[in-house]
Amino acid sequence: MNTALKQANFQIPEDLLNELRATVGKGELSKFVSHALKRELQRLRQQTAINETFGIWKSEEHPELAKGINDFVRTLRKSTRGKRTNATNHR
């Protein structure tokens, strides 16, 4: 999917620009910076989501996990094992 490109002018420290030019091939600066910005924006969105939802989980609302997630998953797998076996036999 192609996205329309727009020019953006911003300032960065000279040493960072020099390192960028030395590291990234000529003609690849915009692509590199766009990719780095996309990754950083994703990281910031994830951090915001973590910060906004921190503490939302209440153990008392999930007693099925009191013994730990491993026991819970094992129980789920046992409860569906017979269903999977029967479904396989009907093919």
C-alpha positions as CSV (number, residue, x, y, z in Angstrom):
1,M,0.0,0.0,0.0
2,N,1.5,3.3,-1.1
3,T,1.1,6.3,1.1
4,A,1.5,9.9,-0.1
5,L,4.8,11.3,0.9
6,K,5.1,14.8,2.5
7,Q,8.2,16.7,3.2
8,A,9.0,17.4,6.8
9,N,11.7,19.8,8.0
10,F,13.1,19.4,11.4
11,Q,16.4,19.8,13.2
12,I,18.5,17.2,14.8
13,P,22.0,17.4,16.4
14,E,24.8,17.6,13.9
15,D,26.6,14.5,15.3
16,L,23.5,12.5,14.9
17,L,23.0,13.7,11.3
18,N,26.6,12.9,10.5
19,E,26.3,9.4,11.9
20,L,23.0,8.9,10.0
21,R,24.7,9.9,6.8
22,A,27.7,7.7,7.4
23,T,25.5,4.7,8.3
24,V,22.7,4.9,5.8
25,G,23.2,4.7,2.1
26,K,22.7,7.8,0.0
27,G,19.1,8.2,-1.0
28,E,17.9,6.0,1.9
29,L,17.7,8.7,4.6
30,S,14.0,9.3,4.3
31,K,13.2,5.6,4.3
32,F,15.4,5.0,7.3
33,V,14.0,7.9,9.3
34,S,10.4,7.0,8.4
35,H,11.0,3.4,9.6
36,A,12.6,4.6,12.8
37,L,9.8,7.0,13.5
38,K,7.2,4.4,12.8
39,R,8.8,2.0,15.3
40,E,9.2,4.7,17.9
41,L,5.6,5.8,17.6
42,Q,4.4,2.2,18.0
43,R,6.6,1.9,21.1
44,L,5.0,5.0,22.5
45,R,1.5,3.8,21.8
46,Q,2.3,0.5,23.5
47,Q,3.8,2.3,26.5
48,T,0.7,4.6,26.8
49,A,-1.6,1.5,26.7
50,I,0.5,-0.2,29.4
51,N,0.4,3.0,31.6
52,E,-3.3,3.5,31.1
53,T,-4.2,-0.1,32.0
54,F,-1.7,-0.8,34.8
55,G,-3.5,-2.1,37.8
56,I,-6.7,-2.9,35.9
57,W,-6.3,-6.7,36.5
58,K,-7.9,-7.7,39.8
59,S,-6.9,-11.2,41.1
60,E,-10.2,-11.6,42.9
61,E,-12.0,-11.3,39.6
62,H,-10.1,-14.3,38.2
63,P,-10.1,-17.0,40.8
64,E,-9.5,-19.6,38.1
65,L,-5.9,-18.3,37.9
66,A,-5.2,-18.5,41.7
67,K,-3.1,-21.7,41.2
68,G,-1.1,-20.0,38.4
69,I,-1.5,-19.8,34.6
70,N,0.1,-23.2,34.0
71,D,-2.6,-25.0,35.9
72,F,-5.3,-23.0,34.2
73,V,-3.9,-23.8,30.7
74,R,-3.5,-27.4,31.6
75,T,-7.2,-27.5,32.7
76,L,-8.3,-25.9,29.4
77,R,-6.3,-28.4,27.4
78,K,-7.8,-31.3,29.3
79,S,-11.3,-30.1,28.8
80,T,-10.9,-29.8,25.0
81,R,-8.7,-32.9,24.5
82,G,-11.8,-35.2,24.1
83,K,-13.5,-32.9,21.8
84,R,-10.4,-32.7,19.5
85,T,-10.0,-36.5,19.5
86,N,-13.6,-37.0,18.5
87,A,-13.4,-34.3,15.8
88,T,-10.4,-36.0,14.4
89,N,-12.1,-39.4,14.3
90,H,-15.1,-38.0,12.3
91,R,-12.9,-37.0,9.3
